[in-house]
């Protein structure tokens, strides 16, 4: 059995910059942040070269869309970081703070309703980078899904955004066809012709947008882009299903503000070591929702950021 020579203090230090110990060895996996799961061909080439030059030649992909190069010796870590920096790549993604954002394919997918790459990049810069020095009670995960298919499981993240397309139904154009193309196109069974007129059950409709453009008489020609936000999801040893805020946001900036308010609320009112799901459970969903829909947290932003909180660490789940 190999004798380990790296101290716990040094192991902790490099973990904070994205290097995780390879069990039973003095080597580490360098976790490279991809911003939103998208990297260029030049960046891929750089990573492959770095894996051969500094690691064991193996590149792995994490469930949160980061890339790990395995087998990097402790004394090669800084050289590795400098090498990948040539293509604008950095390591990180650990600690009790905002974690790297997960995004689906967005509008490159046939079902995509919003540009998830652009939105998640904005979230990355504003909250992963912008809040990189802000200590939270625990890790805080964000996911952006382009449609209600939920491929990246936004409702199992601390906060998740799901793209929406709210159909604009023009009742005057509806002919009440016996074989309604909208009713046929609706995968949720929310659209039905009742007494000669189409009705859309808002309780069932998930704003997937499949109905838009399917009416031969232009009853639903377009729809309004929206953002549905879930809070308090958690995947791991203790699973929690996120709950949707009652409001569907039609302004992207407003949706981004909700993310920031959620981070501020978690920092101020979360207990060290608990996940956001536990904070919401303790405070009450209605209470948290009310705070996220008001502007008080943003108005007190600097006060919350300046507070000496969560200095001891220690996860409880």
C-alpha positions as CSV (number, residue, x, y, z in Angstrom):
1,X,0.0,0.0,0.0
2,X,1.3,3.4,-1.0
3,X,2.4,5.8,1.8
4,X,0.5,9.1,1.6
5,X,2.5,12.2,2.0
6,X,0.1,15.1,1.4
7,X,-1.1,16.7,4.7
8,X,-4.8,17.1,5.4
9,X,-4.3,20.9,5.4
10,X,-2.8,20.9,1.9
11,X,-5.5,18.5,0.7
12,X,-8.1,20.9,2.0
13,X,-6.4,23.9,0.5
14,X,-6.3,22.4,-3.1
15,X,-9.8,21.1,-2.8
16,X,-11.0,24.7,-2.3
17,X,-9.6,25.5,-5.8
18,X,-11.1,22.4,-7.4
19,X,-8.6,19.6,-6.9
20,X,-10.1,16.5,-5.3
21,X,-7.9,13.7,-3.9
22,X,-7.8,10.4,-5.8
23,X,-8.5,7.9,-3.0
24,X,-5.5,6.1,-1.6
25,X,-3.0,8.2,-3.6
26,X,-1.1,11.5,-3.6
27,X,-2.7,12.4,-6.9
28,X,-5.7,14.7,-7.6
29,X,-8.5,15.2,-10.1
30,X,-8.6,18.8,-11.4
31,X,-12.2,19.9,-11.8
32,X,-12.5,22.3,-14.8
33,X,-15.5,24.6,-14.9
34,X,-17.3,24.6,-18.3
35,X,-19.6,27.6,-17.4
36,X,-22.7,25.9,-18.9
37,X,-21.6,22.6,-20.2
38,X,-20.3,24.0,-23.5
39,X,-16.6,24.2,-24.4
40,X,-14.8,25.0,-27.7
41,X,-12.8,22.5,-29.8
42,X,-9.6,24.4,-28.8
43,X,-10.5,24.1,-25.1
44,X,-11.2,20.3,-25.5
45,X,-7.8,20.0,-27.2
46,X,-6.1,21.9,-24.3
47,X,-7.8,19.7,-21.7
48,X,-6.7,16.5,-23.6
49,X,-3.1,17.8,-23.8
50,X,-3.1,18.8,-20.1
51,X,-4.4,15.3,-19.1
52,X,-1.5,13.7,-20.9
53,X,1.1,16.3,-19.8
54,X,0.1,16.5,-16.1
55,X,-2.3,13.7,-15.3
56,X,-2.7,10.0,-16.2
57,X,-4.3,10.8,-19.6
58,X,-7.9,10.2,-18.4
59,X,-10.7,12.8,-18.7
60,X,-14.0,12.3,-16.9
61,X,-17.3,14.2,-17.0
62,X,-19.2,15.0,-13.8
63,X,-23.0,15.0,-13.4
64,X,-22.9,18.8,-13.1
65,X,-21.2,19.3,-16.5
66,X,-17.7,19.9,-15.2
67,X,-14.7,18.1,-16.6
68,X,-12.1,16.3,-14.4
69,X,-8.6,15.4,-15.3
70,X,-7.4,12.6,-13.1
71,X,-4.0,11.6,-11.7
72,X,-2.4,15.0,-11.2
73,X,0.4,15.0,-8.7
74,X,0.3,17.6,-6.0
75,X,3.4,19.4,-7.2
76,X,2.0,19.7,-10.7
77,X,-1.3,21.4,-9.7
78,X,-0.1,25.0,-10.4
79,X,1.5,24.1,-13.7
80,X,-1.8,22.4,-14.7
81,X,-3.8,25.5,-13.8
82,X,-1.5,27.7,-15.8
83,X,-1.6,25.4,-18.8
84,X,-5.4,25.3,-19.1
85,X,-5.6,29.1,-18.4
86,X,-4.2,29.6,-21.9
87,X,-7.7,28.7,-23.2
88,X,-9.6,30.6,-20.6
89,X,-10.3,27.5,-18.4
90,X,-10.3,27.5,-14.6
91,X,-10.7,25.0,-11.9
92,X,-13.1,25.2,-8.9
93,X,-16.7,24.1,-8.1
94,X,-16.4,23.0,-4.5
95,X,-17.3,24.4,-1.1
96,X,-20.3,25.8,0.7
97,X,-21.1,28.4,-2.0
98,X,-22.9,28.8,-5.3
99,X,-21.9,25.8,-7.4
100,X,-21.4,25.6,-11.2
101,X,-24.6,25.9,-13.2
102,X,-26.2,23.0,-15.0
103,X,-27.9,23.6,-18.3
104,X,-29.7,21.6,-21.0
105,X,-29.3,22.1,-24.7
106,X,-31.9,24.8,-24.9
107,X,-32.9,26.0,-28.4
108,X,-30.7,23.5,-30.2
109,X,-33.2,20.9,-29.0
110,X,-36.5,20.6,-30.9
111,X,-38.4,21.2,-27.6
112,X,-36.3,24.1,-26.3
113,X,-38.2,27.2,-25.4
114,X,-35.5,29.4,-24.0
115,X,-31.8,29.9,-24.8
116,X,-30.5,28.0,-21.8
117,X,-26.8,28.4,-22.8
118,X,-27.1,32.2,-22.7
119,X,-29.2,32.3,-19.5
120,X,-26.9,29.9,-17.6
121,X,-23.8,31.8,-18.7
122,X,-25.4,35.0,-17.3
123,X,-26.1,33.0,-14.0
124,X,-22.5,31.7,-14.0
125,X,-21.0,35.2,-14.2
126,X,-23.5,36.9,-11.8
127,X,-23.7,34.2,-9.1
128,X,-21.0,31.6,-9.5
129,X,-18.3,34.1,-10.1
130,X,-20.0,37.1,-8.5
131,X,-20.7,35.3,-5.3
132,X,-17.5,33.2,-5.3
133,X,-16.3,34.7,-2.0
134,X,-19.7,34.5,-0.3
135,X,-20.0,31.7,2.3
136,X,-23.3,29.9,2.5
137,X,-24.8,27.4,5.0
138,X,-24.1,24.7,2.4
139,X,-23.6,24.2,-1.3
140,X,-26.2,25.9,-3.5
141,X,-27.0,24.3,-6.9
142,X,-28.7,25.9,-9.8
143,X,-30.1,24.2,-12.9
144,X,-31.7,25.7,-16.1
145,X,-34.0,23.6,-18.2
146,X,-35.3,24.7,-21.6
147,X,-38.7,23.1,-21.4
148,X,-41.0,21.1,-19.1
149,X,-39.3,17.8,-20.1
150,X,-37.0,18.6,-17.2
151,X,-34.0,16.8,-18.6
152,X,-31.6,18.5,-16.1
153,X,-34.0,18.0,-13.2
154,X,-34.4,21.7,-12.2
155,X,-36.8,20.7,-9.4
156,X,-34.1,18.6,-7.7
157,X,-31.8,21.6,-7.4
158,X,-31.7,24.3,-4.7
159,X,-33.2,26.5,-7.4
160,X,-34.2,25.6,-10.9
161,X,-35.6,27.4,-13.9
162,X,-37.8,25.8,-16.5
163,X,-38.5,27.5,-19.8
164,X,-42.1,28.2,-20.6
165,X,-44.2,29.2,-23.7
166,X,-47.5,30.5,-22.5
167,X,-50.0,30.1,-25.4
168,X,-51.9,33.1,-26.6
169,X,-55.3,31.7,-27.4
170,X,-57.5,33.9,-29.7
171,X,-61.0,32.6,-29.0
172,X,-62.4,34.6,-31.9
173,X,-60.4,32.5,-34.4
174,X,-61.6,29.1,-32.9
175,X,-64.0,27.2,-35.1
176,X,-64.6,24.5,-32.6
177,X,-63.5,21.8,-35.0
178,X,-64.7,18.3,-34.2
179,X,-61.2,17.0,-34.8
180,X,-59.2,19.8,-33.1
181,X,-55.5,19.9,-34.1
182,X,-54.7,21.7,-30.8
183,X,-56.3,19.1,-28.8
184,X,-54.5,16.4,-30.7
185,X,-51.1,18.2,-30.3
186,X,-51.4,18.7,-26.5
187,X,-49.4,16.0,-24.7
188,X,-50.9,17.0,-21.3
189,X,-54.6,16.7,-22.3
190,X,-55.1,20.3,-21.2
191,X,-56.8,21.4,-24.4
192,X,-60.3,20.2,-25.2
193,X,-63.2,21.4,-27.3
194,X,-66.2,21.9,-25.1
195,X,-69.6,23.1,-26.4
196,X,-68.0,24.1,-29.7
197,X,-65.1,26.1,-28.3
198,X,-61.5,25.2,-27.3
199,X,-60.7,25.4,-23.6
200,X,-57.3,25.2,-22.1
201,X,-57.2,24.0,-18.5
202,X,-54.5,26.1,-16.8
203,X,-54.2,23.7,-13.9
204,X,-53.1,20.9,-16.4
205,X,-51.2,23.0,-19.0
206,X,-47.5,23.0,-18.4
207,X,-46.7,25.7,-21.1
208,X,-44.7,23.3,-23.3
209,X,-45.6,25.2,-26.4
210,X,-46.5,22.2,-28.5
211,X,-49.9,23.7,-29.3
212,X,-48.5,26.9,-30.9
213,X,-48.9,27.1,-34.6
214,X,-51.0,23.9,-34.9
215,X,-54.4,25.5,-35.4
216,X,-55.5,25.7,-39.1
217,X,-57.4,28.9,-38.2
218,X,-54.6,30.6,-36.3
219,X,-56.3,30.4,-32.9
220,X,-52.9,29.9,-31.2
221,X,-50.3,31.6,-33.4
222,X,-47.8,32.5,-30.8
223,X,-47.0,32.4,-27.1
224,X,-45.2,34.4,-24.4
225,X,-41.8,33.3,-23.1
226,X,-41.7,32.6,-19.4
227,X,-39.6,31.2,-16.6
228,X,-41.0,28.8,-14.0
229,X,-38.9,28.7,-10.8
230,X,-38.6,25.8,-8.4
231,X,-37.0,26.2,-5.0
232,X,-35.8,23.7,-2.4
233,X,-35.0,20.7,-4.5
234,X,-32.3,18.4,-3.3
235,X,-30.7,15.2,-4.6
236,X,-28.5,13.0,-2.5
237,X,-28.8,11.1,0.8
238,X,-32.0,13.0,1.7
239,X,-34.1,13.7,-1.4
240,X,-36.4,16.7,-1.5
241,X,-38.8,17.7,-4.3
242,X,-38.6,21.4,-5.2
243,X,-41.8,23.5,-5.1
244,X,-42.8,25.9,-7.8
245,X,-43.3,29.6,-7.1
246,X,-46.9,30.5,-7.9
247,X,-45.8,33.2,-10.4
248,X,-44.5,32.4,-13.9
249,X,-42.0,35.2,-14.7
250,X,-42.1,36.7,-18.1
251,X,-39.1,39.0,-17.6
252,X,-35.7,37.4,-17.5
253,X,-34.2,40.0,-15.2
254,X,-36.9,39.5,-12.7
255,X,-36.2,35.7,-12.8
256,X,-32.5,36.4,-12.2
257,X,-33.4,38.7,-9.3
258,X,-35.3,35.8,-7.7
259,X,-32.1,33.7,-7.9
260,X,-30.2,36.4,-6.1
261,X,-32.8,36.8,-3.5
262,X,-32.8,33.1,-2.8
263,X,-29.0,33.1,-2.3
264,X,-29.3,36.1,0.1
265,X,-32.2,34.5,2.0
266,X,-30.2,31.3,2.3
267,X,-27.1,33.1,3.6
268,X,-29.1,35.2,6.1
269,X,-31.7,32.8,7.4
270,X,-30.1,29.4,6.7
271,X,-28.3,27.5,9.6
272,X,-24.7,26.5,9.0
273,X,-24.7,22.9,7.6
274,X,-28.3,22.7,6.3
275,X,-29.3,22.7,2.7
276,X,-31.8,25.2,1.3
277,X,-34.5,22.6,1.3
278,X,-34.2,22.4,5.1
279,X,-34.2,26.2,5.4
280,X,-37.5,26.4,3.5
281,X,-39.0,23.6,5.5
282,X,-38.0,25.3,8.8
283,X,-39.2,28.8,7.7
284,X,-42.3,27.6,5.7
285,X,-42.7,27.7,2.0
286,X,-45.2,30.6,2.0
287,X,-42.9,32.7,4.1
288,X,-40.0,32.1,1.8
289,X,-42.1,32.6,-1.4
290,X,-43.3,35.9,0.0
291,X,-39.7,37.1,0.6
292,X,-38.6,36.1,-2.9
293,X,-41.5,38.0,-4.5
294,X,-40.7,41.2,-2.6
295,X,-37.6,43.4,-2.8
296,X,-36.6,43.5,0.8
297,X,-33.7,41.1,0.5
298,X,-32.2,43.0,-2.4
299,X,-32.5,46.2,-0.6
300,X,-30.6,44.7,2.3
301,X,-28.0,43.0,0.1
302,X,-24.9,44.6,1.3
303,X,-25.9,44.2,5.0
304,X,-26.5,40.4,4.4
305,X,-23.2,40.0,2.5
306,X,-21.2,41.9,5.2
307,X,-22.6,39.7,8.0
308,X,-20.1,37.3,9.7
309,X,-21.9,34.1,9.0
310,X,-21.2,30.4,8.3
311,X,-17.5,30.6,9.3
312,X,-17.3,27.1,11.0
313,X,-18.5,24.9,8.1
314,X,-19.8,21.4,8.6
315,X,-22.6,19.8,6.4
316,X,-25.5,18.0,8.1
317,X,-26.6,16.2,5.0
